[in-house]
Amino acid sequence: MNHGKKKVTKFGRLRGDRISFLRNLCNDLIRNGAIETTEARARVIRPKVERLVTFAKKQTIAARREILSRVDNARVTKKLYEDYGPRYADRKGGYLRITKLGVARKRDGTRMARIEFV
């Protein structure tokens, strides 16, 4: 039986490396507002960043500390808390958009996508 077997996209990395890799992707997306990456990576970081924006909407000290513990970067925390939180205060969800670019990466043929804030 397959109970309790959650499908995790591993990206060919060990657990610690994968966590760090995804955290850095999320930080880049928050810092720049949009990034171009593979479709698989975009699908994985989307719920993580949307959860962080939901925390930022609360505008409490506890929410700010939770964001800081998850992104581990003070500048990114400040941007989330002061820019994205108030911007999406009246929006119920769907803060990010994934656009498939229709091109493949030359070295391995992986499909690319652009993930950006709405």
Secondary structure, DSSP 4 states (H G I P E B T S, - for coil): --TT------TT--HHHHHHHHHHHHHHHHHHSEEEEEHHHHHHHHHHHHHHHHHHHH--HHHHHHHHHHH--HHHHHHIIIIIHHHTTT--S--EEEEEEEEE-TTT--EEEEEEE-
